């Protein structure tokens, strides 16, 4: 058994989820996570100053048998990749 963890953009999550289900990966755990980004910008909205350095993502956790690790990782990389960090 292996544990696979991946963090994907929120905009790609539905696509990744559908691809995993189509690949017969029937169980996985996911939750929303927040991280700190590289570029920090200060913005003012309705008189309140706030920072935009917090980035929202979705974390996936999948536990599978050894023979399913490579196909699972391949599905995630293929569907979640944006070409950006």
mmCIF file as gemmi writes it, N, C-alpha and C atoms, coordinates in Angstrom:
data_model
loop_
_atom_site.group_PDB
_atom_site.id
_atom_site.type_symbol
_atom_site.label_atom_id
_atom_site.label_alt_id
_atom_site.label_comp_id
_atom_site.label_asym_id
_atom_site.label_entity_id
_atom_site.label_seq_id
_atom_site.pdbx_PDB_ins_code
_atom_site.Cartn_x
_atom_site.Cartn_y
_atom_site.Cartn_z
_atom_site.occupancy
_atom_site.B_iso_or_equiv
_atom_site.pdbx_formal_charge
_atom_site.auth_seq_id
_atom_site.auth_asym_id
_atom_site.pdbx_PDB_model_num
ATOM 1 N N . UNK Axp A 1 ? 0.845 -1.183 0 1 0 ? 1 A 1
ATOM 2 C CA . UNK Axp A 1 ? 0 0 0 1 0 ? 1 A 1
ATOM 3 C C . UNK Axp A 1 ? 0.887 1.243 0 1 0 ? 1 A 1
ATOM 4 N N . UNK Axp A 2 ? 0.449 2.219 -0.74 1 0 ? 2 A 1
ATOM 5 C CA . UNK Axp A 2 ? 1.156 3.496 -0.827 1 0 ? 2 A 1
ATOM 6 C C . UNK Axp A 2 ? 0.176 4.632 -0.595 1 0 ? 2 A 1
ATOM 7 N N . UNK Axp A 3 ? 0.698 5.709 -0.068 1 0 ? 3 A 1
ATOM 8 C CA . UNK Axp A 3 ? -0.101 6.915 0.152 1 0 ? 3 A 1
ATOM 9 C C . UNK Axp A 3 ? 0.369 7.975 -0.835 1 0 ? 3 A 1
ATOM 10 N N . UNK Axp A 4 ? -0.577 8.514 -1.589 1 0 ? 4 A 1
ATOM 11 C CA . UNK Axp A 4 ? -0.283 9.565 -2.563 1 0 ? 4 A 1
ATOM 12 C C . UNK Axp A 4 ? -0.934 10.845 -2.067 1 0 ? 4 A 1
ATOM 13 N N . UNK Axp A 5 ? -0.166 11.914 -2.014 1 0 ? 5 A 1
ATOM 14 C CA . UNK Axp A 5 ? -0.702 13.221 -1.628 1 0 ? 5 A 1
ATOM 15 C C . UNK Axp A 5 ? -0.444 14.2 -2.762 1 0 ? 5 A 1
ATOM 16 N N . UNK Axp A 6 ? -1.455 14.963 -3.101 1 0 ? 6 A 1
ATOM 17 C CA . UNK Axp A 6 ? -1.32 15.958 -4.169 1 0 ? 6 A 1
ATOM 18 C C . UNK Axp A 6 ? -2.083 17.209 -3.774 1 0 ? 6 A 1
ATOM 19 N N . UNK Axp A 7 ? -1.55 18.347 -4.135 1 0 ? 7 A 1
ATOM 20 C CA . UNK Axp A 7 ? -2.231 19.622 -3.91 1 0 ? 7 A 1
ATOM 21 C C . UNK Axp A 7 ? -2.503 20.222 -5.285 1 0 ? 7 A 1
ATOM 22 N N . UNK Axp A 8 ? -3.782 20.474 -5.573 1 0 ? 8 A 1
ATOM 23 C CA . UNK Axp A 8 ? -4.182 20.967 -6.892 1 0 ? 8 A 1
ATOM 24 C C . UNK Axp A 8 ? -4.943 22.28 -6.745 1 0 ? 8 A 1
ATOM 25 N N . UNK Axp A 9 ? -4.987 23.022 -7.828 1 0 ? 9 A 1
ATOM 26 C CA . UNK Axp A 9 ? -5.757 24.267 -7.835 1 0 ? 9 A 1
ATOM 27 C C . UNK Axp A 9 ? -7.237 23.953 -7.684 1 0 ? 9 A 1
ATOM 28 N N . UNK Axp A 10 ? -7.943 24.864 -7.031 1 0 ? 10 A 1
ATOM 29 C CA . UNK Axp A 10 ? -9.389 24.67 -6.855 1 0 ? 10 A 1
ATOM 30 C C . UNK Axp A 10 ? -10.103 24.601 -8.2 1 0 ? 10 A 1
ATOM 31 N N . UNK Axp A 11 ? -9.603 25.328 -9.183 1 0 ? 11 A 1
ATOM 32 C CA . UNK Axp A 11 ? -10.243 25.342 -10.498 1 0 ? 11 A 1
ATOM 33 C C . UNK Axp A 11 ? -10.053 24.025 -11.25 1 0 ? 11 A 1
ATOM 34 N N . UNK Axp A 12 ? -9.083 23.217 -10.856 1 0 ? 12 A 1
ATOM 35 C CA . UNK Axp A 12 ? -8.817 21.943 -11.512 1 0 ? 12 A 1
ATOM 36 C C . UNK Axp A 12 ? -9.391 20.755 -10.747 1 0 ? 12 A 1
ATOM 37 N N . UNK Axp A 13 ? -9.905 20.987 -9.548 1 0 ? 13 A 1
ATOM 38 C CA . UNK Axp A 13 ? -10.32 19.872 -8.696 1 0 ? 13 A 1
ATOM 39 C C . UNK Axp A 13 ? -11.407 19.01 -9.328 1 0 ? 13 A 1
ATOM 40 N N . UNK Axp A 14 ? -12.448 19.609 -9.884 1 0 ? 14 A 1
ATOM 41 C CA . UNK Axp A 14 ? -13.543 18.82 -10.47 1 0 ? 14 A 1
ATOM 42 C C . UNK Axp A 14 ? -13.034 17.947 -11.614 1 0 ? 14 A 1
ATOM 43 N N . UNK Axp A 15 ? -12.153 18.496 -12.418 1 0 ? 15 A 1
ATOM 44 C CA . UNK Axp A 15 ? -11.58 17.738 -13.536 1 0 ? 15 A 1
ATOM 45 C C . UNK Axp A 15 ? -10.748 16.555 -13.028 1 0 ? 15 A 1
ATOM 46 N N . UNK Axp A 16 ? -9.945 16.794 -11.998 1 0 ? 16 A 1
ATOM 47 C CA . UNK Axp A 16 ? -9.134 15.729 -11.403 1 0 ? 16 A 1
ATOM 48 C C . UNK Axp A 16 ? -10.035 14.666 -10.783 1 0 ? 16 A 1
ATOM 49 N N . UNK Axp A 17 ? -11.063 15.099 -10.074 1 0 ? 17 A 1
ATOM 50 C CA . UNK Axp A 17 ? -11.992 14.163 -9.43 1 0 ? 17 A 1
ATOM 51 C C . UNK Axp A 17 ? -12.65 13.255 -10.465 1 0 ? 17 A 1
ATOM 52 N N . UNK Axp A 18 ? -13.147 13.836 -11.544 1 0 ? 18 A 1
ATOM 53 C CA . UNK Axp A 18 ? -13.801 13.047 -12.591 1 0 ? 18 A 1
ATOM 54 C C . UNK Axp A 18 ? -12.815 12.08 -13.253 1 0 ? 18 A 1
ATOM 55 N N . UNK Axp A 19 ? -11.584 12.522 -13.463 1 0 ? 19 A 1
ATOM 56 C CA . UNK Axp A 19 ? -10.573 11.654 -14.076 1 0 ? 19 A 1
ATOM 57 C C . UNK Axp A 19 ? -10.211 10.491 -13.154 1 0 ? 19 A 1
ATOM 58 N N . UNK Axp A 20 ? -10.116 10.755 -11.856 1 0 ? 20 A 1
ATOM 59 C CA . UNK Axp A 20 ? -9.831 9.678 -10.902 1 0 ? 20 A 1
ATOM 60 C C . UNK Axp A 20 ? -10.967 8.663 -10.879 1 0 ? 20 A 1
ATOM 61 N N . UNK Axp A 21 ? -12.191 9.138 -10.852 1 0 ? 21 A 1
ATOM 62 C CA . UNK Axp A 21 ? -13.338 8.227 -10.848 1 0 ? 21 A 1
ATOM 63 C C . UNK Axp A 21 ? -13.405 7.424 -12.149 1 0 ? 21 A 1
ATOM 64 N N . UNK Axp A 22 ? -13.091 8.054 -13.272 1 0 ? 22 A 1
ATOM 65 C CA . UNK Axp A 22 ? -13.087 7.354 -14.56 1 0 ? 22 A 1
ATOM 66 C C . UNK Axp A 22 ? -11.992 6.291 -14.619 1 0 ? 22 A 1
ATOM 67 N N . UNK Axp A 23 ? -10.923 6.484 -13.852 1 0 ? 23 A 1
ATOM 68 C CA . UNK Axp A 23 ? -9.816 5.525 -13.808 1 0 ? 23 A 1
ATOM 69 C C . UNK Axp A 23 ? -10.029 4.466 -12.727 1 0 ? 23 A 1
ATOM 70 N N . UNK Axp A 24 ? -11.258 4.353 -12.225 1 0 ? 24 A 1
ATOM 71 C CA . UNK Axp A 24 ? -11.638 3.373 -11.19 1 0 ? 24 A 1
ATOM 72 C C . UNK Axp A 24 ? -10.919 3.582 -9.864 1 0 ? 24 A 1
ATOM 73 N N . UNK Axp A 25 ? -10.574 4.816 -9.572 1 0 ? 25 A 1
ATOM 74 C CA . UNK Axp A 25 ? -10.054 5.163 -8.253 1 0 ? 25 A 1
ATOM 75 C C . UNK Axp A 25 ? -11.258 5.674 -7.484 1 0 ? 25 A 1
ATOM 76 N N . UNK Axp A 26 ? -11.855 4.771 -6.736 1 0 ? 26 A 1
ATOM 77 C CA . UNK Axp A 26 ? -13.177 5.013 -6.168 1 0 ? 26 A 1
ATOM 78 C C . UNK Axp A 26 ? -13.174 5.691 -4.808 1 0 ? 26 A 1
ATOM 79 N N . UNK Axp A 27 ? -12.032 5.755 -4.152 1 0 ? 27 A 1
ATOM 80 C CA . UNK Axp A 27 ? -12.015 6.388 -2.842 1 0 ? 27 A 1
ATOM 81 C C . UNK Axp A 27 ? -10.794 7.286 -2.738 1 0 ? 27 A 1
ATOM 82 N N . UNK Axp A 28 ? -11.016 8.5 -2.3 1 0 ? 28 A 1
ATOM 83 C CA . UNK Axp A 28 ? -9.929 9.406 -1.956 1 0 ? 28 A 1
ATOM 84 C C . UNK Axp A 28 ? -10.479 10.457 -1.013 1 0 ? 28 A 1
ATOM 85 N N . UNK Axp A 29 ? -9.583 11.06 -0.298 1 0 ? 29 A 1
ATOM 86 C CA . UNK Axp A 29 ? -9.946 12.097 0.665 1 0 ? 29 A 1
ATOM 87 C C . UNK Axp A 29 ? -9.48 13.433 0.106 1 0 ? 29 A 1
ATOM 88 N N . UNK Axp A 30 ? -10.252 14.471 0.353 1 0 ? 30 A 1
ATOM 89 C CA . UNK Axp A 30 ? -9.821 15.801 -0.07 1 0 ? 30 A 1
ATOM 90 C C . UNK Axp A 30 ? -10.269 16.828 0.958 1 0 ? 30 A 1
ATOM 91 N N . UNK Axp A 31 ? -9.529 17.912 1.026 1 0 ? 31 A 1
ATOM 92 C CA . UNK Axp A 31 ? -9.906 19.021 1.892 1 0 ? 31 A 1
ATOM 93 C C . UNK Axp A 31 ? -9.251 20.302 1.381 1 0 ? 31 A 1
ATOM 94 N N . UNK Axp A 32 ? -9.855 21.408 1.74 1 0 ? 32 A 1
ATOM 95 C CA . UNK Axp A 32 ? -9.334 22.713 1.331 1 0 ? 32 A 1
ATOM 96 C C . UNK Axp A 32 ? -8.133 23.075 2.185 1 0 ? 32 A 1
ATOM 97 N N . UNK Axp A 33 ? -7.118 23.614 1.542 1 0 ? 33 A 1
ATOM 98 C CA . UNK Axp A 33 ? -5.918 24.056 2.244 1 0 ? 33 A 1
ATOM 99 C C . UNK Axp A 33 ? -5.592 25.477 1.807 1 0 ? 33 A 1
ATOM 100 N N . UNK Axp A 34 ? -4.844 26.171 2.635 1 0 ? 34 A 1
ATOM 101 C CA . UNK Axp A 34 ? -4.401 27.532 2.335 1 0 ? 34 A 1
ATOM 102 C C . UNK Axp A 34 ? -2.887 27.579 2.486 1 0 ? 34 A 1
ATOM 103 N N . UNK Axp A 35 ? -2.237 28.265 1.565 1 0 ? 35 A 1
ATOM 104 C CA . UNK Axp A 35 ? -0.795 28.414 1.622 1 0 ? 35 A 1
ATOM 105 C C . UNK Axp A 35 ? -0.404 29.86 1.378 1 0 ? 35 A 1
ATOM 106 N N . UNK Axp A 36 ? 0.854 30.124 1.563 1 0 ? 36 A 1
ATOM 107 C CA . UNK Axp A 36 ? 1.381 31.47 1.352 1 0 ? 36 A 1
ATOM 108 C C . UNK Axp A 36 ? 2.091 31.478 0.002 1 0 ? 36 A 1
ATOM 109 N N . UNK Axp A 37 ? 1.727 32.425 -0.848 1 0 ? 37 A 1
ATOM 110 C CA . UNK Axp A 37 ? 2.297 32.51 -2.189 1 0 ? 37 A 1
ATOM 111 C C . UNK Axp A 37 ? 3.575 33.312 -2.235 1 0 ? 37 A 1
ATOM 112 N N . UNK Axp A 38 ? 4.173 33.347 -3.413 1 0 ? 38 A 1
ATOM 113 C CA . UNK Axp A 38 ? 5.435 34.052 -3.598 1 0 ? 38 A 1
ATOM 114 C C . UNK Axp A 38 ? 5.256 35.561 -3.683 1 0 ? 38 A 1
ATOM 115 N N . UNK Axp A 39 ? 4.206 36.005 -4.34 1 0 ? 39 A 1
ATOM 116 C CA . UNK Axp A 39 ? 4.032 37.448 -4.497 1 0 ? 39 A 1
ATOM 117 C C . UNK Axp A 39 ? 2.993 37.959 -3.506 1 0 ? 39 A 1
ATOM 118 N N . UNK Axp A 40 ? 3.356 38.972 -2.806 1 0 ? 40 A 1
ATOM 119 C CA . UNK Axp A 40 ? 2.466 39.536 -1.802 1 0 ? 40 A 1
ATOM 120 C C . UNK Axp A 40 ? 1.988 40.895 -2.296 1 0 ? 40 A 1
ATOM 121 N N . UNK Axp A 41 ? 0.685 41.073 -2.288 1 0 ? 41 A 1
ATOM 122 C CA . UNK Axp A 41 ? 0.119 42.343 -2.702 1 0 ? 41 A 1
ATOM 123 C C . UNK Axp A 41 ? -0.847 42.814 -1.629 1 0 ? 41 A 1
ATOM 124 N N . UNK Axp A 42 ? -0.803 44.093 -1.374 1 0 ? 42 A 1
ATOM 125 C CA . UNK Axp A 42 ? -1.747 44.694 -0.436 1 0 ? 42 A 1
ATOM 126 C C . UNK Axp A 42 ? -2.872 45.322 -1.245 1 0 ? 42 A 1
ATOM 127 N N . UNK Axp A 43 ? -4.079 45.049 -0.875 1 0 ? 43 A 1
ATOM 128 C CA . UNK Axp A 43 ? -5.246 45.608 -1.559 1 0 ? 43 A 1
ATOM 129 C C . UNK Axp A 43 ? -6.162 46.257 -0.54 1 0 ? 43 A 1
ATOM 130 N N . UNK Axp A 44 ? -6.956 47.194 -1.012 1 0 ? 44 A 1
ATOM 131 C CA . UNK Axp A 44 ? -7.945 47.847 -0.157 1 0 ? 44 A 1
ATOM 132 C C . UNK Axp A 44 ? -9.316 47.579 -0.757 1 0 ? 44 A 1
ATOM 133 N N . UNK Axp A 45 ? -10.213 47.024 0.059 1 0 ? 45 A 1
ATOM 134 C CA . UNK Axp A 45 ? -11.571 46.729 -0.371 1 0 ? 45 A 1
ATOM 135 C C . UNK Axp A 45 ? -12.52 47.308 0.657 1 0 ? 45 A 1
ATOM 136 N N . UNK Axp A 46 ? -13.337 48.247 0.213 1 0 ? 46 A 1
ATOM 137 C CA . UNK Axp A 46 ? -14.292 48.93 1.09 1 0 ? 46 A 1
ATOM 138 C C . UNK Axp A 46 ? -13.622 49.498 2.346 1 0 ? 46 A 1
ATOM 139 N N . UNK Axp A 47 ? -12.454 50.077 2.12 1 0 ? 47 A 1
ATOM 140 C CA . UNK Axp A 47 ? -11.755 50.745 3.2 1 0 ? 47 A 1
ATOM 141 C C . UNK Axp A 47 ? -10.946 49.832 4.103 1 0 ? 47 A 1
ATOM 142 N N . UNK Axp A 48 ? -10.94 48.535 3.825 1 0 ? 48 A 1
ATOM 143 C CA . UNK Axp A 48 ? -10.186 47.588 4.645 1 0 ? 48 A 1
ATOM 144 C C . UNK Axp A 48 ? -9.008 47.068 3.829 1 0 ? 48 A 1
ATOM 145 N N . UNK Axp A 49 ? -7.827 47.16 4.414 1 0 ? 49 A 1
ATOM 146 C CA . UNK Axp A 49 ? -6.63 46.695 3.734 1 0 ? 49 A 1
ATOM 147 C C . UNK Axp A 49 ? -6.431 45.209 4.042 1 0 ? 49 A 1
ATOM 148 N N . UNK Axp A 50 ? -6.127 44.426 3.007 1 0 ? 50 A 1
ATOM 149 C CA . UNK Axp A 50 ? -5.869 43.01 3.212 1 0 ? 50 A 1
ATOM 150 C C . UNK Axp A 50 ? -4.787 42.545 2.252 1 0 ? 50 A 1
ATOM 151 N N . UNK Axp A 51 ? -4.189 41.415 2.573 1 0 ? 51 A 1
ATOM 152 C CA . UNK Axp A 51 ? -3.091 40.874 1.789 1 0 ? 51 A 1
ATOM 153 C C . UNK Axp A 51 ? -3.602 39.752 0.888 1 0 ? 51 A 1
ATOM 154 N N . UNK Axp A 52 ? -3.035 39.646 -0.31 1 0 ? 52 A 1
ATOM 155 C CA . UNK Axp A 52 ? -3.463 38.606 -1.248 1 0 ? 52 A 1
ATOM 156 C C . UNK Axp A 52 ? -2.413 37.512 -1.4 1 0 ? 52 A 1
ATOM 157 N N . UNK Axp A 53 ? -1.588 37.303 -0.384 1 0 ? 53 A 1
ATOM 158 C CA . UNK Axp A 53 ? -0.553 36.282 -0.499 1 0 ? 53 A 1
ATOM 159 C C . UNK Axp A 53 ? -1.042 34.885 -0.127 1 0 ? 53 A 1
ATOM 160 N N . UNK Axp A 54 ? -2.248 34.754 0.401 1 0 ? 54 A 1
ATOM 161 C CA . UNK Axp A 54 ? -2.791 33.446 0.755 1 0 ? 54 A 1
ATOM 162 C C . UNK Axp A 54 ? -3.41 32.811 -0.489 1 0 ? 54 A 1
ATOM 163 N N . UNK Axp A 55 ? -3.003 31.573 -0.765 1 0 ? 55 A 1
ATOM 164 C CA . UNK Axp A 55 ? -3.463 30.854 -1.947 1 0 ? 55 A 1
ATOM 165 C C . UNK Axp A 55 ? -4.311 29.67 -1.502 1 0 ? 55 A 1
ATOM 166 N N . UNK Axp A 56 ? -5.479 29.519 -2.117 1 0 ? 56 A 1
ATOM 167 C CA . UNK Axp A 56 ? -6.372 28.407 -1.786 1 0 ? 56 A 1
ATOM 168 C C . UNK Axp A 56 ? -6.144 27.262 -2.768 1 0 ? 56 A 1
ATOM 169 N N . UNK Axp A 57 ? -6.033 26.053 -2.227 1 0 ? 57 A 1
ATOM 170 C CA . UNK Axp A 57 ? -5.855 24.845 -3.028 1 0 ? 57 A 1
ATOM 171 C C . UNK Axp A 57 ? -6.703 23.725 -2.424 1 0 ? 57 A 1
ATOM 172 N N . UNK Axp A 58 ? -6.724 22.58 -3.104 1 0 ? 58 A 1
ATOM 173 C CA . UNK Axp A 58 ? -7.386 21.382 -2.598 1 0 ? 58 A 1
ATOM 174 C C . UNK Axp A 58 ? -6.32 20.303 -2.45 1 0 ? 58 A 1
ATOM 175 N N . UNK Axp A 59 ? -6.256 19.695 -1.266 1 0 ? 59 A 1
ATOM 176 C CA . UNK Axp A 59 ? -5.305 18.617 -1.013 1 0 ? 59 A 1
ATOM 177 C C . UNK Axp A 59 ? -6.015 17.281 -1.175 1 0 ? 59 A 1
ATOM 178 N N . UNK Axp A 60 ? -5.425 16.393 -1.955 1 0 ? 60 A 1
ATOM 179 C CA . UNK Axp A 60 ? -5.955 15.047 -2.166 1 0 ? 60 A 1
ATOM 180 C C . UNK Axp A 60 ? -5.066 14.044 -1.455 1 0 ? 60 A 1
ATOM 181 N N . UNK Axp A 61 ? -5.676 13.057 -0.829 1 0 ? 61 A 1
ATOM 182 C CA . UNK Axp A 61 ? -4.951 11.951 -0.233 1 0 ? 61 A 1
ATOM 183 C C . UNK Axp A 61 ? -5.565 10.665 -0.758 1 0 ? 61 A 1
ATOM 184 N N . UNK Axp A 62 ? -4.736 9.825 -1.34 1 0 ? 62 A 1
ATOM 185 C CA . UNK Axp A 62 ? -5.195 8.566 -1.917 1 0 ? 62 A 1
ATOM 186 C C . UNK Axp A 62 ? -4.301 7.455 -1.385 1 0 ? 62 A 1
ATOM 187 N N . UNK Axp A 63 ? -4.911 6.401 -0.872 1 0 ? 63 A 1
ATOM 188 C CA . UNK Axp A 63 ? -4.176 5.217 -0.443 1 0 ? 63 A 1
ATOM 189 C C . UNK Axp A 63 ? -4.554 4.093 -1.398 1 0 ? 63 A 1
ATOM 190 N N . UNK Axp A 64 ? -3.546 3.501 -2.042 1 0 ? 64 A 1
ATOM 191 C CA . UNK Axp A 64 ? -3.836 2.458 -3.031 1 0 ? 64 A 1
ATOM 192 C C . UNK Axp A 64 ? -2.762 1.375 -2.994 1 0 ? 64 A 1
ATOM 193 N N . UNK Axp A 65 ? -3.051 0.272 -3.66 1 0 ? 65 A 1
ATOM 194 C CA . UNK Axp A 65 ? -2.081 -0.817 -3.781 1 0 ? 65 A 1
ATOM 195 C C . UNK Axp A 65 ? -0.932 -0.375 -4.682 1 0 ? 65 A 1
ATOM 196 N N . UNK Axp A 66 ? 0.202 -1.024 -4.502 1 0 ? 66 A 1
ATOM 197 C CA . UNK Axp A 66 ? 1.417 -0.646 -5.221 1 0 ? 66 A 1
ATOM 198 C C . UNK Axp A 66 ? 1.23 -0.598 -6.737 1 0 ? 66 A 1
ATOM 199 N N . UNK Axp A 67 ? 0.479 -1.537 -7.301 1 0 ? 67 A 1
ATOM 200 C CA . UNK Axp A 67 ? 0.332 -1.586 -8.756 1 0 ? 67 A 1
ATOM 201 C C . UNK Axp A 67 ? -0.509 -0.437 -9.306 1 0 ? 67 A 1
ATOM 202 N N . UNK Axp A 68 ? -1.234 0.284 -8.435 1 0 ? 68 A 1
ATOM 203 C CA . UNK Axp A 68 ? -2.068 1.399 -8.881 1 0 ? 68 A 1
ATOM 204 C C . UNK Axp A 68 ? -1.408 2.768 -8.692 1 0 ? 68 A 1
ATOM 205 N N . UNK Axp A 69 ? -0.216 2.787 -8.122 1 0 ? 69 A 1
ATOM 206 C CA . UNK Axp A 69 ? 0.449 4.062 -7.838 1 0 ? 69 A 1
ATOM 207 C C . UNK Axp A 69 ? 0.759 4.824 -9.128 1 0 ? 69 A 1
ATOM 208 N N . UNK Axp A 70 ? 1.448 4.191 -10.064 1 0 ? 70 A 1
ATOM 209 C CA . UNK Axp A 70 ? 1.838 4.883 -11.298 1 0 ? 70 A 1
ATOM 210 C C . UNK Axp A 70 ? 0.637 5.378 -12.106 1 0 ? 70 A 1
ATOM 211 N N . UNK Axp A 71 ? -0.4 4.543 -12.326 1 0 ? 71 A 1
ATOM 212 C CA . UNK Axp A 71 ? -1.562 5.061 -13.063 1 0 ? 71 A 1
ATOM 213 C C . UNK Axp A 71 ? -2.271 6.208 -12.34 1 0 ? 71 A 1
ATOM 214 N N . UNK Axp A 72 ? -2.316 6.149 -11.022 1 0 ? 72 A 1
ATOM 215 C CA . UNK Axp A 72 ? -2.98 7.201 -10.248 1 0 ? 72 A 1
ATOM 216 C C . UNK Axp A 72 ? -2.218 8.513 -10.358 1 0 ? 72 A 1
ATOM 217 N N . UNK Axp A 73 ? -0.912 8.456 -10.184 1 0 ? 73 A 1
ATOM 218 C CA . UNK Axp A 73 ? -0.08 9.658 -10.297 1 0 ? 73 A 1
ATOM 219 C C . UNK Axp A 73 ? -0.168 10.228 -11.712 1 0 ? 73 A 1
ATOM 220 N N . UNK Axp A 74 ? -0.184 9.354 -12.698 1 0 ? 74 A 1
ATOM 221 C CA . UNK Axp A 74 ? -0.285 9.801 -14.093 1 0 ? 74 A 1
ATOM 222 C C . UNK Axp A 74 ? -1.592 10.554 -14.351 1 0 ? 74 A 1
ATOM 223 N N . UNK Axp A 75 ? -2.697 10.047 -13.816 1 0 ? 75 A 1
ATOM 224 C CA . UNK Axp A 75 ? -3.994 10.713 -13.978 1 0 ? 75 A 1
ATOM 225 C C . UNK Axp A 75 ? -3.962 12.095 -13.334 1 0 ? 75 A 1
ATOM 226 N N . UNK Axp A 76 ? -3.406 12.187 -12.137 1 0 ? 76 A 1
ATOM 227 C CA . UNK Axp A 76 ? -3.348 13.473 -11.43 1 0 ? 76 A 1
ATOM 228 C C . UNK Axp A 76 ? -2.481 14.464 -12.202 1 0 ? 76 A 1
ATOM 229 N N . UNK Axp A 77 ? -1.298 14.032 -12.619 1 0 ? 77 A 1
ATOM 230 C CA . UNK Axp A 77 ? -0.403 14.928 -13.352 1 0 ? 77 A 1
ATOM 231 C C . UNK Axp A 77 ? -1.015 15.388 -14.67 1 0 ? 77 A 1
ATOM 232 N N . UNK Axp A 78 ? -1.676 14.489 -15.362 1 0 ? 78 A 1
ATOM 233 C CA . UNK Axp A 78 ? -2.258 14.822 -16.662 1 0 ? 78 A 1
ATOM 234 C C . UNK Axp A 78 ? -3.395 15.829 -16.532 1 0 ? 78 A 1
ATOM 235 N N . UNK Axp A 79 ? -4.237 15.675 -15.517 1 0 ? 79 A 1
ATOM 236 C CA . UNK Axp A 79 ? -5.415 16.539 -15.411 1 0 ? 79 A 1
ATOM 237 C C . UNK Axp A 79 ? -5.178 17.799 -14.582 1 0 ? 79 A 1
ATOM 238 N N . UNK Axp A 80 ? -4.253 17.765 -13.64 1 0 ? 80 A 1
ATOM 239 C CA . UNK Axp A 80 ? -4.06 18.916 -12.754 1 0 ? 80 A 1
ATOM 240 C C . UNK Axp A 80 ? -3.013 19.895 -13.262 1 0 ? 80 A 1
ATOM 241 N N . UNK Axp A 81 ? -2.212 19.485 -14.213 1 0 ? 81 A 1
ATOM 242 C CA . UNK Axp A 81 ? -1.121 20.33 -14.681 1 0 ? 81 A 1
ATOM 243 C C . UNK Axp A 81 ? -1.639 21.58 -15.393 1 0 ? 81 A 1
ATOM 244 N N . UNK Axp A 82 ? -1.047 22.717 -15.031 1 0 ? 82 A 1
ATOM 245 C CA . UNK Axp A 82 ? -1.394 23.985 -15.676 1 0 ? 82 A 1
ATOM 246 C C . UNK Axp A 82 ? -0.193 24.609 -16.376 1 0 ? 82 A 1
ATOM 247 N N . UNK Axp A 83 ? 0.991 24.062 -16.125 1 0 ? 83 A 1
ATOM 248 C CA . UNK Axp A 83 ? 2.196 24.637 -16.69 1 0 ? 83 A 1
ATOM 249 C C . UNK Axp A 83 ? 2.742 25.785 -15.852 1 0 ? 83 A 1
ATOM 250 N N . UNK Axp A 84 ? 2.066 26.091 -14.749 1 0 ? 84 A 1
ATOM 251 C CA . UNK Axp A 84 ? 2.489 27.16 -13.844 1 0 ? 84 A 1
ATOM 252 C C . UNK Axp A 84 ? 2.713 26.578 -12.459 1 0 ? 84 A 1
ATOM 253 N N . UNK Axp A 85 ? 3.371 27.341 -11.616 1 0 ? 85 A 1
ATOM 254 C CA . UNK Axp A 85 ? 3.582 26.917 -10.232 1 0 ? 85 A 1
ATOM 255 C C . UNK Axp A 85 ? 2.406 27.362 -9.403 1 0 ? 85 A 1
